[in-house]
Amino acid sequence: MLPDRSAFPPDFVFGVATSAYQIEGSRHGGAGPSHWDTLAATPGTIADGSNAGLACDHYHLWPQDLDLIRDGGFGAYRFSTSWARVMPDGATVNPQAMDFYDRLVDGMLERGLAPYLTCYHWDLPAALSDTGGWQNRDIAARFGDYCTLIHTRLGDRVASTATLNEPWCIAWLSHFLGHHAPGLRDIRAAARAMHHALLAHGTAMQALRANGARNLGIVLNFETAQPADDGPAAVRAAEVQDAIYNQWFIRAVAGQGYPQAALDGLEPHLPQGWQDDMDLIAQPIDWLGVNYYTRRLYAGGTGLWPQGHAAEGPLPKTQMDWEIRPEGLEEFLIRLSRDHVGGLPIIVTENGMAEAAGDDVTDDPRRVAFIGDHLRAARAAMDQGVNLKGFFYWSLLDNFEWAWGLGPRFGLVHVDYDTMARTPKASWHAFRAMLAR
């Protein structure tokens, strides 16, 4: 069961989140190819062989999707604009895209929903990927121009703007582990992408401020890293992964420099003169977005850095084998407030679980329990002084789950990918009941 709405302040924001590429359908509206379209066209890269050409057809069905958010009692919608839709060749503006996002934002306001904009949620134009993408320092200036373009068109109506979503995924998951586009396993590429993504954030922050933007932030993901046993090798493996995943990006944004445990492996591969960029990266932000889903155990290993590897954990798991550990959300919110951002406003910008659909696609009791437990963890962090201002569930809809394809279902609303019919699940109704109380 979900907690009472009265457990949170009256101005606490409850919303849902999506991303453009996962729901819109990249074949519509003059969108250009992104590096995800390239990856999806490569055999063996997407678990079920699907792609996001149609996705949830949000490009055409957005009015009913916004109705579902409003009717669920939510006050805000976190959405992203697609760089590949807005600039199909990485440079030329697509008028159809700008008109679409105009209509979308106006549609939110007409329904009383606060628009929370994320400028980049992983859909890099393939033309920019061709020239090195996030490995290329030039990406920072290009990203600043793109964010300025979006803000010039939409900024008078959005409640807040985030530059990037989850730079760990943009850089490490995609360039070192090879699971996401562009699908590389290259430490030099990863190190440069990790730095250039942050440089792009800082460059965009400067450009947006100069354009009159307010209420700016960045969305970072955090995943508890714990040793699989008490041995020194496992402890060290967890420390290194924590530095890469949970410290690299927030420390740089907060002006605290890169963590040494990550620099030990990455510094030889960073671009020359990277130290000179740190002040630009550490532009003041107005709020921090926190995405939290799970924890991972790490065992020690041998060979090349970082030398550890993930180990099986004992906790209950989601459809994607992610362990369910709500207390991790409380721990991260307290840690971020204590160690990095102080009293800066924090928003839980994503939290959710994948759960396979059964015979009754509306029956998702484990998701209801998951949401309730994580809301209580968020409330517990607030009770310990964390300046938490909002909570966005991921996701409104079942959608294209990146390299997993169309299998995992994160949505409060079930999507039939054959008919595109939307069916609210018990979790949507549970939120609706909570927010109506």
N, C-alpha and C positions, 0 to 999 in steps of 0.2 A: 504493500500500500504506500502511496505517496504521502509525504507530510502535508500538513495544512498550509495553505497559502499564507496564513497569518504568522507562520514561523519565520517568514522573511519580511524585510521592510517593505512598505507600500511602494517605494520607488525601485525596488529590485526588479530587474528586467528578466523575464522569461521569454525565450525564443527558440526557434529551430534554425538549423544551418543546412546548407547544401553547397555544391560547387558547380560552376557552369558546365565543365566538361562532362561531369558525371550524370547530368540530367537533361541538358538542353537538346542534344543531338547535333553533332558537328557537321552533318551534311546539309543543314538548312541555313538560309539567310546569308549566303555569301561568305561563310566562314572558310578560312584557309586551313591547310593541314597543320596540325601541331606535331611535336615530336612524339606524342602519345598515339596519334594516328599511324605514324611510322612504325612504332613499336608493335601496335596491335596488328599491323599487316605482316609482321615477321613471324613465321611459324614457331610455335612452342613458347611464345612469350606471355600469352594470356591463358589462364587455366582452362577455360571452356571454349577458347577460340573465338569469343565474341569481340565486339568493338562498340564504340560509343557513337557510331554514325546516327543512330536513332535515339539511343539511351532511353529516357523517359518521355521524349518529345515535349519537354517543358517549353521549348521554343514556341510551340503552338498552344499548349495546354496550360500556360502560366496562369490564366485567370482562375481556373478551378483549383490550382495548387495554392494560390494566395487565399482563396476562399477557405481551404482546409486549414491554413494557418490561423486565419481570423476566427473561424468557427471552433477551433481548438482552444481558444481563449488566450493565445499568445500575443505578446505585445510587440514583438520584433522578429525580423527575418534577416539572418546573416546569409548573404549571397555573394557570388564573385562574378566579375566580368572576365570574359575570355579574351586573352591577348590575341590568340589566333583568329578569333572572330572579328575583333576590333581592327586589327592590322594583319590581314591575311598573308601579306608578303613580308611582314615584319616592319613595314615602313608606311604603306599607304592606308589611309583610314577608310573603312567600310561604312558608308552611310546607313546601310540596313542595320548594322550592329548598333550604332549609336541610337537609332530610332527605337530599336527593340529594348535597349536598356532604359531609355526614356520612358517608354510605356510601362515597363516593369516597375520602375521606381514610383511613377505616378499611381500605378495600381496598388502598390503597398500603402501609399499615403491615403488613397481613397478608402482603404479598409482599416485605417487606424493603426497600421504597422510601421514601426520605426525601421528604416533601411540601414543595415549594418553592412557596409561594403568591404569586400576584400579584393584588392586589385589583381593579385596573382595567386591562383590555386592550381599551378603545375602545367598549364596548357601553353607551353612555349611555342611560338610560331616555328614551323619546321625550317623556314628560311634563316632564322637566327640560330637554330641548332646546327645548320649547315656550316656556319662560320664559327663554331665552337661553343655556342650557347653560354652556359654559366661558367665555362672554363675561360672565356674571353673577357678581359677587363672591360671591353667596350659595352658589355651588357648593362653595366651600371647606368651609363648615360642614356642608353635606349630605354631602360626601365623607367628612369626619371621622366623622360618625355611621355611615355605611355601613361604613367600615373597622372601627370599633369593634364593630359588630354581627357582622361576619364573624369577627373575632378572638375575641369572646366565645364563639362556637360552635365554632370550629376551632382556636383558638390553642394549646390544650394539646397538640396533636398535630403541628403543622407545624414543620418545621426552620427555616424563615425566612419572612419576609413582605416583599414589595415593595409599595410604595404604587401607583405608576404604571408602566405600560410605555410608553416612547418618547413623552414629552411633545412632542417636535418633530412627531411625526405627529398627536398630539391637537390641536395648535394650528396649526402652520404649513402642513403638508400639507393640512389639513382646512379652514382658514379663510382662507388666502392663496392657495394653489395650487388649492384646490377639488377635489382628487382623492379625498379621503375625506370621510365624513360629518362635518359637515352639508353639505359641498359648497359652501362660500362662497369668494368671491374678494374679500376686503374687508380692507384693511390695519388698520383700526381693530379689527375683530373678531379678527384674528390677533394683534395686539399684546396685547389684553386676554386672549385665551385663553392666550397664552404666559406671561403673568404669573399669571393665576388658576390655571392648572394647577400652577404651582410653589407658589402659596399653598395650594392644596388639599393638596399633598404635605406642606408644613410643618405644616398644621393636623392632618392625619392622623397624622403622626409624633408630635405632642404627645399626641393622643388615645390612640394605641396605647400609648405609654409609660405614660400614666396608667392604662391598663387592664392593665398588667403585661406587655406584649409585649416580646420580646427578639429580637435578630438581625434588625434592620430595615434596609431599603435602598430604593433606587430603581433602575429599569432605564432607561438612556439609550442611544440609538442614535447611532452615529458613522459618518460617511462621508467618506472622504478627498476634499478639494476642492483641485484643482490647476489652474493656468492652462493653457489650451489652446495658448498660444504665449508668447513672451517679452515681448510688448508690455505697457506699463503698464496698459492697460485690462483685459486678461485677468488680470494679476496682482491688480489691485484687485478684480475680480469674484470671484476665488477667495478673497480675504481676507474679503470681505463674507459670502460663503456659509459660510465656515468659522466666522465669528463667529455667524451665525444658527444653524447646524446643530450645530457641535461645541463652541461655547464658552458660549452663552447659558445653558443649563440646568446644566451642570456647574459653571460659575463661581458661579452663584447658590446652588446647593446647598452648595458649598465655602466660602461666605461671601466670595467675591471680587468680587461685584457683576457687573452686566451689562457685556458688552464694548462699547466705544465705537463700533466699526465697525457694530454692529447698532443701538445706540441712535441713531446718526445718522439712521436711517430710521424707527425705531419709537417713540422717546421722545415725539413729539408726539401719539401715539395711545394711550399707556399711561394707565391710570386715574389720576386725581389722587391724589397722596399715595403713589404706589407705593413710594417710597423707604422709607416707614415699615414696609413688610412684609418687608424683606430679612432682618432678624434672625430672624423666624419661619420664613422659607423655609430658612434655613441651619441647621436643626436637625441635630445630629450624627447621622450614619448609621453603621451597623456594617459595611456592605459596599456596594460599588458594582457594579451589573450593567451589563455592556457588550455591546451588540448590534452586530455588525459584519458587513457583507455585501460592500461594493463601494467603488469610488471614482467620482468624476465630474469631468470637465474642464469648465472655464468659460471662455467667450469674453466679451470686453467688449461693451458695448451702449450704446445711448443711451436717452433718455426717462426715465421715472420710476424712482426707487430701487426695487430694488437694481441695476438697469441691466445686469446680466450675464445670460447664458443658457447652458444646458448645451450642450456640443459632443460630437460623436461621438468615442469613444476607440478606440485600436487593439488593445486587449487582447482575448483570448478572452472570450466572453460567455455568460451563462446563458440559459435559455429566456425570461427577462424582459428581456434585453438589458443586464443588469448586468455590468460588467467584473469579471473574476476577478483579484484582486490580493491574495494571501495576506499579503504583507509589510506591507500596511496594518494588519492586526491587531496585529502586533508593534509597529509604530510607535505606534499609539494606546495600547496597554497601557503602553508606556514613557512616552509623553507624559502620560497621565493620572496615572501614579504620580509623575512628576517635577514636573509643574506644578500638580496639583490635590489629590491625595489622599494623597501620601506612601506610607507603608507600610500604609494601610488595605487590608483584603482586597478583591480584585477577583474577580468571576466572569464568565466569558464566558457570558451568559445566552441568547444566540442567535447562531448562525452556521450557514449552510446555503446551498443553491442549488436553484433550480427547474430541472428537466430534464424535457422531454417524454417520455412513455412511448413506447417502440417496440413492435414486434410481441411481444417478450418483455418484459413489464412489470417483470421482476426485474433486467434488465440495465442497470446504471447506472454504468459504469466511470468516467465523468467525475466523478460525485459522490464515488466512493471516493477519487479523486485529490484532489478539492477538500478533503475532510475531512482527508486525510493532510497536505496542504500547510498547512492552517490549524492543525492540531495542532502541527506542527513550528514554525510561527510563534509559537504560544502558548508552547511550550517555550523558544524563543529569548528571548522576553521574560522568562521566569522566570530564565533564565541571566544576565540583566542586572539582576536584583534586584527584579523586579515580584512582588508578593505575590499571585500568582494561585492561587485555591483550587478552581476548577472549570470545566467546559466542558459546555455543554448544546447539543446539536444541534437546529436547527429544520428540520424538525419531525418528530415521530414519524410522523404520517400526512399523506398528501396531503389537502388541505382547501380550504375556501372562501377564496380569496386576495383578499379585499376587492374593490376595484374591478376586479380582473382576473377575478373569478369563479372557476369551477372548472377553468380551463385550466392554470395553472401547477402543477407538482407538486414540492413541497419534501420529500415524505415519505421516510423510510427504509422505510416500508410503503406499498405501493400500495393505493388504495381504488377499487373498482369502484362508481361512484355509482349504478348501476342495482340492483345486488344487495347493496351494502355489504360485499362480501367483502374481507377484508384479506389481502394477499400480501406477505411480507417481500421486500425487494429485496436485491441483492448488497451494498449499503452497510450494511444491517442485519446481514447475515452477517459483513461485514468488522469491524464494531464488536464483534459477538459473539466473533469469533475473537481480536481484540485484547484484550478485557476478560477473556477466559478464560486468557490467557497469563500 
